[in-house]
Amino acid sequence: MANIKSAKKRILVIEKKTLRNKMIKSKIKTVIKKLEAAIAANDKELAKERLAVVISEIDKATSKGIFHKNTASRKISRLTKAVNKIA
C-alpha cells in the first residue's frame, strides 16, 4: 500500500477510471450482442437500427479514450459489413 498522499489519491482515481471503462465496455458488448442477434435472425431493419446505436456507443467510447481509433474503426467496419450481407 502506498504511503505518500499523492500515490494514495492516484490509486483512488485509477479505481474510478477503471470502473467507468468497464461499464462502458460492458454496455458496448451488450449492444453488439443485440446487433448480432438481429443479424442471425435476418432482420435487416432491426439490424440497421441497432447498428446505428452500436456505432454511436463505439464513437463515444473512442472519444473518451477507451478504444483506440483504429480498433473502433475495425469494429464498426466488421459490423457494418455483416449487416450489409443480410439479404
NUVEXZA-177900 format. One record per atom (N, C-alpha, C): residue number from 0; residue in three letters; chain; atom name; x, z, y. Coordinates in steps of 0.2 Angstrom, whole numbers. Atoms other than C-alpha are relative to their C-alpha. Example, Ala and Ser with C-alpha at 12.3 -4.5 7.8 and 13.67 -1.06 7.14 Angstrom:
NUVEXZA-177900
+-----+------+-------+------+-------+-------+-------+
!  nr ! rest ! kette ! atom !  east !    up ! north !
+-----+------+-------+------+-------+-------+-------+
!   0 !  Ala !     A !    N !     4 !     0 !    -6 !
!   0 !  Ala !     A !   CA !    62 !    39 !   -22 !
!   0 !  Ala !     A !    C !     4 !     0 !     6 !
!   1 !  Ser !     A !    N !    -4 !    -1 !    -6 !
!   1 !  Ser !     A !   CA !    68 !    36 !    -5 !
!   1 !  Ser !     A !    C !    -4 !     3 !     5 !
+-----+------+-------+------+-------+-------+-------+
This chain:
NUVEXZA-177900
+-----+------+-------+------+-------+-------+-------+
!  nr ! rest ! kette ! atom !  east !    up ! north !
+-----+------+-------+------+-------+-------+-------+
!   0 !  Met !     A !    N !     4 !     0 !    -6 !
!   0 !  Met !     A !   CA !     0 !     0 !     0 !
!   0 !  Met !     A !    C !     4 !     0 !     6 !
!   1 !  Ala !     A !    N !    -4 !     1 !    -6 !
!   1 !  Ala !     A !   CA !     6 !    -4 !    17 !
!   1 !  Ala !     A !    C !     0 !     7 !     4 !
!   2 !  Asn !     A !    N !    -1 !    -6 !    -4 !
!   2 !  Asn !     A !   CA !    12 !    10 !    29 !
!   2 !  Asn !     A !    C !    -1 !    -2 !     7 !
!   3 !  Ile !     A !    N !     0 !     2 !    -7 !
!   3 !  Ile !     A !   CA !    13 !     0 !    45 !
!   3 !  Ile !     A !    C !    -7 !    -2 !     2 !
!   4 !  Lys !     A !    N !     7 !     1 !    -2 !
!   4 !  Lys !     A !   CA !    -3 !    -1 !    55 !
!   4 !  Lys !     A !    C !    -2 !    -7 !     0 !
!   5 !  Ser !     A !    N !     1 !     8 !     0 !
!   5 !  Ser !     A !   CA !    -2 !   -20 !    58 !
!   5 !  Ser !     A !    C !    -1 !    -3 !    -7 !
!   6 !  Ala !     A !    N !     1 !     3 !     7 !
!   6 !  Ala !     A !   CA !     0 !   -23 !    40 !
!   6 !  Ala !     A !    C !    -6 !     2 !    -3 !
!   7 !  Lys !     A !    N !     7 !    -3 !     3 !
!   7 !  Lys !     A !   CA !   -15 !   -12 !    35 !
!   7 !  Lys !     A !    C !    -6 !    -5 !     3 !
!   8 !  Lys !     A !    N !     5 !     4 !    -3 !
!   8 !  Lys !     A !   CA !   -25 !   -22 !    48 !
!   8 !  Lys !     A !    C !     0 !    -7 !    -3 !
!   9 !  Arg !     A !    N !     0 !     7 !     4 !
!   9 !  Arg !     A !   CA !   -19 !   -39 !    40 !
!   9 !  Arg !     A !    C !    -3 !     0 !    -6 !
!  10 !  Ile !     A !    N !     4 !     0 !     7 !
!  10 !  Ile !     A !   CA !   -25 !   -33 !    23 !
!  10 !  Ile !     A !    C !    -7 !     0 !     1 !
!  11 !  Leu !     A !    N !     7 !     0 !    -1 !
!  11 !  Leu !     A !   CA !   -42 !   -30 !    30 !
!  11 !  Leu !     A !    C !    -3 !    -7 !     2 !
!  12 !  Val !     A !    N !     2 !     6 !    -2 !
!  12 !  Val !     A !   CA !   -43 !   -46 !    39 !
!  12 !  Val !     A !    C !     0 !    -5 !    -5 !
!  13 !  Ile !     A !    N !    -1 !     5 !     6 !
!  13 !  Ile !     A !   CA !   -37 !   -56 !    24 !
!  13 !  Ile !     A !    C !    -6 !     1 !    -5 !
!  14 !  Glu !     A !    N !     6 !    -2 !     4 !
!  14 !  Glu !     A !   CA !   -51 !   -47 !    14 !
!  14 !  Glu !     A !    C !    -6 !    -4 !     2 !
!  15 !  Lys !     A !    N !     6 !     3 !    -3 !
!  15 !  Lys !     A !   CA !   -64 !   -53 !    26 !
!  15 !  Lys !     A !    C !     0 !    -8 !    -1 !
!  16 !  Lys !     A !    N !    -1 !     7 !     0 !
!  16 !  Lys !     A !   CA !   -57 !   -71 !    27 !
!  16 !  Lys !     A !    C !    -1 !    -2 !    -8 !
!  17 !  Thr !     A !    N !     0 !     2 !     7 !
!  17 !  Thr !     A !   CA !   -56 !   -72 !     8 !
!  17 !  Thr !     A !    C !    -8 !     0 !    -3 !
!  18 !  Leu !     A !    N !     7 !     0 !     2 !
!  18 !  Leu !     A !   CA !   -74 !   -66 !     6 !
!  18 !  Leu !     A !    C !    -4 !    -6 !     3 !
!  19 !  Arg !     A !    N !     3 !     6 !    -3 !
!  19 !  Arg !     A !   CA !   -80 !   -79 !    18 !
!  19 !  Arg !     A !    C !     1 !    -6 !    -3 !
!  20 !  Asn !     A !    N !    -1 !     7 !     3 !
!  20 !  Asn !     A !   CA !   -71 !   -93 !    10 !
!  20 !  Asn !     A !    C !    -3 !     0 !    -7 !
!  21 !  Lys !     A !    N !     4 !     0 !     6 !
!  21 !  Lys !     A !   CA !   -78 !   -88 !    -7 !
!  21 !  Lys !     A !    C !    -7 !    -1 !     0 !
!  22 !  Met !     A !    N !     8 !     2 !    -1 !
!  22 !  Met !     A !   CA !   -96 !   -88 !     0 !
!  22 !  Met !     A !    C !    -1 !    -7 !     1 !
!  23 !  Ile !     A !    N !     1 !     7 !    -2 !
!  23 !  Ile !     A !   CA !   -94 !  -105 !     7 !
!  23 !  Ile !     A !    C !     2 !    -4 !    -6 !
!  24 !  Lys !     A !    N !    -2 !     4 !     5 !
!  24 !  Lys !     A !   CA !   -85 !  -112 !    -8 !
!  24 !  Lys !     A !    C !    -6 !     0 !    -6 !
!  25 !  Ser !     A !    N !     5 !    -1 !     5 !
!  25 !  Ser !     A !   CA !   -99 !  -105 !   -19 !
!  25 !  Ser !     A !    C !    -6 !    -4 !     2 !
!  26 !  Lys !     A !    N !     6 !     3 !    -3 !
!  26 !  Lys !     A !   CA !  -113 !  -112 !    -8 !
!  26 !  Lys !     A !    C !     1 !    -8 !    -1 !
!  27 !  Ile !     A !    N !    -2 !     8 !     1 !
!  27 !  Ile !     A !   CA !  -104 !  -130 !    -9 !
!  27 !  Ile !     A !    C !    -1 !    -1 !    -8 !
!  28 !  Lys !     A !    N !     1 !     1 !     7 !
!  28 !  Lys !     A !   CA !  -103 !  -128 !   -28 !
!  28 !  Lys !     A !    C !    -7 !    -1 !    -2 !
!  29 !  Thr !     A !    N !     8 !     0 !     2 !
!  29 !  Thr !     A !   CA !  -122 !  -124 !   -29 !
!  29 !  Thr !     A !    C !    -3 !    -7 !     2 !
!  30 !  Val !     A !    N !     3 !     6 !    -3 !
!  30 !  Val !     A !   CA !  -127 !  -139 !   -18 !
!  30 !  Val !     A !    C !     3 !    -6 !    -4 !
!  31 !  Ile !     A !    N !    -3 !     6 !     4 !
!  31 !  Ile !     A !   CA !  -115 !  -151 !   -28 !
!  31 !  Ile !     A !    C !    -4 !     0 !    -7 !
!  32 !  Lys !     A !    N !     4 !     0 !     7 !
!  32 !  Lys !     A !   CA !  -124 !  -145 !   -45 !
!  32 !  Lys !     A !    C !    -7 !    -2 !     1 !
!  33 !  Lys !     A !    N !     7 !     2 !    -1 !
!  33 !  Lys !     A !   CA !  -141 !  -148 !   -37 !
!  33 !  Lys !     A !    C !     0 !    -8 !     0 !
!  34 !  Leu !     A !    N !    -1 !     8 !    -1 !
!  34 !  Leu !     A !   CA !  -135 !  -166 !   -32 !
!  34 !  Leu !     A !    C !     1 !    -3 !    -7 !
!  35 !  Glu !     A !    N !    -1 !     3 !     7 !
!  35 !  Glu !     A !   CA !  -128 !  -169 !   -50 !
!  35 !  Glu !     A !    C !    -6 !     0 !    -4 !
!  36 !  Ala !     A !    N !     6 !    -1 !     4 !
!  36 !  Ala !     A !   CA !  -144 !  -163 !   -57 !
!  36 !  Ala !     A !    C !    -5 !    -6 !     2 !
!  37 !  Ala !     A !    N !     4 !     5 !    -2 !
!  37 !  Ala !     A !   CA !  -153 !  -176 !   -47 !
!  37 !  Ala !     A !    C !     2 !    -7 !    -2 !
!  38 !  Ile !     A !    N !    -3 !     6 !     3 !
!  38 !  Ile !     A !   CA !  -141 !  -189 !   -52 !
!  38 !  Ile !     A !    C !    -1 !    -1 !    -7 !
!  39 !  Ala !     A !    N !     1 !     0 !     7 !
!  39 !  Ala !     A !   CA !  -143 !  -185 !   -70 !
!  39 !  Ala !     A !    C !    -8 !    -2 !    -2 !
!  40 !  Ala !     A !    N !     7 !     1 !     1 !
!  40 !  Ala !     A !   CA !  -162 !  -186 !   -68 !
!  40 !  Ala !     A !    C !    -2 !    -7 !     3 !
!  41 !  Asn !     A !    N !     1 !     7 !    -3 !
!  41 !  Asn !     A !   CA !  -160 !  -204 !   -60 !
!  41 !  Asn !     A !    C !    -5 !     0 !     6 !
!  42 !  Asp !     A !    N !     5 !    -1 !    -6 !
!  42 !  Asp !     A !   CA !  -170 !  -198 !   -44 !
!  42 !  Asp !     A !    C !     4 !    -2 !     6 !
!  43 !  Lys !     A !    N !    -4 !     3 !    -5 !
!  43 !  Lys !     A !   CA !  -162 !  -209 !   -31 !
!  43 !  Lys !     A !    C !    -2 !     3 !     7 !
!  44 !  Glu !     A !    N !     2 !    -3 !    -7 !
!  44 !  Glu !     A !   CA !  -172 !  -202 !   -16 !
!  44 !  Glu !     A !    C !     2 !     7 !     1 !
!  45 !  Leu !     A !    N !    -2 !    -7 !    -1 !
!  45 !  Leu !     A !   CA !  -169 !  -184 !   -20 !
!  45 !  Leu !     A !    C !     8 !     0 !     0 !
!  46 !  Ala !     A !    N !    -7 !     0 !     0 !
!  46 !  Ala !     A !   CA !  -151 !  -188 !   -24 !
!  46 !  Ala !     A !    C !     3 !    -2 !     7 !
!  47 !  Lys !     A !    N !    -2 !     2 !    -7 !
!  47 !  Lys !     A !   CA !  -149 !  -196 !    -6 !
!  47 !  Lys !     A !    C !    -1 !     6 !     4 !
!  48 !  Glu !     A !    N !     1 !    -6 !    -4 !
!  48 !  Glu !     A !   CA !  -157 !  -181 !     2 !
!  48 !  Glu !     A !    C !     5 !     5 !    -1 !
!  49 !  Arg !     A !    N !    -4 !    -5 !     2 !
!  49 !  Arg !     A !   CA !  -146 !  -169 !    -7 !
!  49 !  Arg !     A !    C !     8 !    -2 !     2 !
!  50 !  Leu !     A !    N !    -7 !     2 !    -2 !
!  50 !  Leu !     A !   CA !  -130 !  -180 !    -4 !
!  50 !  Leu !     A !    C !     1 !     2 !     8 !
!  51 !  Ala !     A !    N !    -1 !    -1 !    -7 !
!  51 !  Ala !     A !   CA !  -133 !  -178 !    15 !
!  51 !  Ala !     A !    C !     1 !     8 !     1 !
!  52 !  Val !     A !    N !    -1 !    -7 !    -1 !
!  52 !  Val !     A !   CA !  -134 !  -159 !    13 !
!  52 !  Val !     A !    C !     7 !     2 !    -3 !
!  53 !  Val !     A !    N !    -7 !    -1 !     3 !
!  53 !  Val !     A !   CA !  -118 !  -159 !     2 !
!  53 !  Val !     A !    C !     5 !    -2 !     5 !
!  54 !  Ile !     A !    N !    -5 !     3 !    -5 !
!  54 !  Ile !     A !   CA !  -108 !  -170 !    15 !
!  54 !  Ile !     A !    C !     0 !     5 !     6 !
!  55 !  Ser !     A !    N !     0 !    -5 !    -6 !
!  55 !  Ser !     A !   CA !  -114 !  -158 !    29 !
!  55 !  Ser !     A !    C !     4 !     6 !    -2 !
!  56 !  Glu !     A !    N !    -3 !    -7 !     1 !
!  56 !  Glu !     A !   CA !  -108 !  -142 !    20 !
!  56 !  Glu !     A !    C !     7 !    -1 !    -1 !
!  57 !  Ile !     A !    N !    -8 !     1 !     1 !
!  57 !  Ile !     A !   CA !   -91 !  -150 !    15 !
!  57 !  Ile !     A !    C !     3 !    -1 !     6 !
!  58 !  Asp !     A !    N !    -3 !     1 !    -7 !
!  58 !  Asp !     A !   CA !   -88 !  -156 !    33 !
!  58 !  Asp !     A !    C !     0 !     7 !     3 !
!  59 !  Lys !     A !    N !    -1 !    -7 !    -3 !
!  59 !  Lys !     A !   CA !   -92 !  -138 !    39 !
!  59 !  Lys !     A !    C !     6 !     4 !    -3 !
!  60 !  Ala !     A !    N !    -6 !    -3 !     4 !
!  60 !  Ala !     A !   CA !   -80 !  -131 !    26 !
!  60 !  Ala !     A !    C !     7 !    -2 !     2 !
!  61 !  Thr !     A !    N !    -6 !     3 !    -2 !
!  61 !  Thr !     A !   CA !   -67 !  -143 !    31 !
!  61 !  Thr !     A !    C !     2 !     2 !     7 !
!  62 !  Ser !     A !    N !    -1 !    -2 !    -7 !
!  62 !  Ser !     A !   CA !   -69 !  -139 !    50 !
!  62 !  Ser !     A !    C !     3 !     7 !     0 !
!  63 !  Lys !     A !    N !    -2 !    -7 !    -1 !
!  63 !  Lys !     A !   CA !   -66 !  -120 !    46 !
!  63 !  Lys !     A !    C !     6 !     1 !    -4 !
!  64 !  Gly !     A !    N !    -7 !    -1 !     3 !
!  64 !  Gly !     A !   CA !   -50 !  -124 !    36 !
!  64 !  Gly !     A !    C !    -1 !     2 !    -7 !
!  65 !  Ile !     A !    N !     0 !    -2 !     6 !
!  65 !  Ile !     A !   CA !   -57 !  -120 !    19 !
!  65 !  Ile !     A !    C !     2 !    -6 !    -5 !
!  66 !  Phe !     A !    N !    -2 !     6 !     4 !
!  66 !  Phe !     A !   CA !   -54 !  -138 !    12 !
!  66 !  Phe !     A !    C !     5 !    -4 !     4 !
!  67 !  His !     A !    N !    -4 !     5 !    -4 !
!  67 !  His !     A !   CA !   -40 !  -150 !    17 !
!  67 !  His !     A !    C !    -4 !    -6 !     1 !
!  68 !  Lys !     A !    N !     4 !     5 !    -2 !
!  68 !  Lys !     A !   CA !   -47 !  -165 !    25 !
!  68 !  Lys !     A !    C !     0 !    -6 !    -6 !
!  69 !  Asn !     A !    N !    -1 !     5 !     6 !
!  69 !  Asn !     A !   CA !   -41 !  -177 !    10 !
!  69 !  Asn !     A !    C !    -4 !     3 !    -6 !
!  70 !  Thr !     A !    N !     4 !    -3 !     6 !
!  70 !  Thr !     A !   CA !   -49 !  -165 !    -3 !
!  70 !  Thr !     A !    C !    -8 !    -1 !     2 !
!  71 !  Ala !     A !    N !     7 !     1 !    -2 !
!  71 !  Ala !     A !   CA !   -66 !  -166 !     7 !
!  71 !  Ala !     A !    C !    -2 !    -7 !    -1 !
!  72 !  Ser !     A !    N !     2 !     7 !     1 !
!  72 !  Ser !     A !   CA !   -65 !  -185 !     8 !
!  72 !  Ser !     A !    C !     0 !    -2 !    -7 !
!  73 !  Arg !     A !    N !     0 !     1 !     7 !
!  73 !  Arg !     A !   CA !   -61 !  -186 !   -10 !
!  73 !  Arg !     A !    C !    -7 !     2 !    -4 !
!  74 !  Lys !     A !    N !     6 !    -3 !     3 !
!  74 !  Lys !     A !   CA !   -76 !  -175 !   -15 !
!  74 !  Lys !     A !    C !    -6 !    -4 !     2 !
!  75 !  Ile !     A !    N !     6 !     3 !    -3 !
!  75 !  Ile !     A !   CA !   -88 !  -184 !    -3 !
!  75 !  Ile !     A !    C !     0 !    -8 !    -3 !
!  76 !  Ser !     A !    N !     0 !     6 !     2 !
!  76 !  Ser !     A !   CA !   -82 !  -201 !    -9 !
!  76 !  Ser !     A !    C !    -2 !    -1 !    -8 !
!  77 !  Arg !     A !    N !     2 !     0 !     7 !
!  77 !  Arg !     A !   CA !   -84 !  -197 !   -28 !
!  77 !  Arg !     A !    C !    -8 !     1 !    -1 !
!  78 !  Leu !     A !    N !     8 !    -1 !     0 !
!  78 !  Leu !     A !   CA !  -102 !  -190 !   -25 !
!  78 !  Leu !     A !    C !    -4 !    -6 !     3 !
!  79 !  Thr !     A !    N !     3 !     6 !    -3 !
!  79 !  Thr !     A !   CA !  -107 !  -205 !   -14 !
!  79 !  Thr !     A !    C !     0 !    -5 !    -5 !
!  80 !  Lys !     A !    N !     0 !     5 !     5 !
!  80 !  Lys !     A !   CA !  -101 !  -217 !   -27 !
!  80 !  Lys !     A !    C !    -5 !     1 !    -6 !
!  81 !  Ala !     A !    N !     5 !    -1 !     6 !
!  81 !  Ala !     A !   CA !  -111 !  -208 !   -41 !
!  81 !  Ala !     A !    C !    -7 !    -1 !     2 !
!  82 !  Val !     A !    N !     7 !     1 !    -2 !
!  82 !  Val !     A !   CA !  -127 !  -208 !   -30 !
!  82 !  Val !     A !    C !    -1 !    -8 !     0 !
!  83 !  Asn !     A !    N !     1 !     7 !     0 !
!  83 !  Asn !     A !   CA !  -124 !  -227 !   -27 !
!  83 !  Asn !     A !    C !    -1 !    -3 !    -6 !
!  84 !  Lys !     A !    N !     1 !     3 !     6 !
!  84 !  Lys !     A !   CA !  -123 !  -230 !   -45 !
!  84 !  Lys !     A !    C !    -7 !     0 !    -3 !
!  85 !  Ile !     A !    N !     7 !     0 !     3 !
!  85 !  Ile !     A !   CA !  -141 !  -225 !   -49 !
!  85 !  Ile !     A !    C !    -4 !    -6 !     2 !
!  86 !  Ala !     A !    N !     4 !     6 !    -1 !
!  86 !  Ala !     A !   CA !  -152 !  -240 !   -52 !
!  86 !  Ala !     A !    C !    -6 !     1 !     4 !
+-----+------+-------+------+-------+-------+-------+
